[in-house]
């Protein structure tokens, strides 16, 4: 879409899976991107691919580290603006998943730092730029494990539940922005393979199937709230509850 040209997005965890699929879609629409991932080689491959469609700055590092978060926002300032922050990077925790009765608390702290504290801190740092955008949006990628009590998912699920409530409160505190917390659904990704070691997850849809719903939030004017990405497809859009926080 031509009106998207010149807009800038920061997308964390964009070397593969949903992050890369969304980055591809935005790059093709003329967005400039700042992307990150922990793995430098995979991130460079993503940067080289995405650069064919426009400006891409790739910063390898861990979103749980303040210096890395600062670099991401410095790159967006260098591009002149920030219109969209997508907190997609996540840490699964032990694989296979551990029950809460013997879940190591030091590992739980790492999961919370990556999945809840880092997204909040990035929002805190990005707010001045997002407010001046005229289109400022925050998209926090969550999971059905945030609302369902799946055995063995207490660490990851509770960290995503924390992210959802942080998002909910941020939306109430900043009505000038659009804040979305989005369940993309099960996907055939590396995280799914790590979560279910030894199982065949090839029956899960590819992450590209969740991108149209994310684009509707990014490009449209739906109110802040919780959404399931695949509910936002044209076939199901009429069933969406568009009251703040009411979707999904």
Order of alpha helices (4+ residues) and beta strands (2+ residues): beta-alpha-beta-alpha-beta-alpha-beta-alpha-alpha-beta-alpha-beta-alpha-alpha-beta
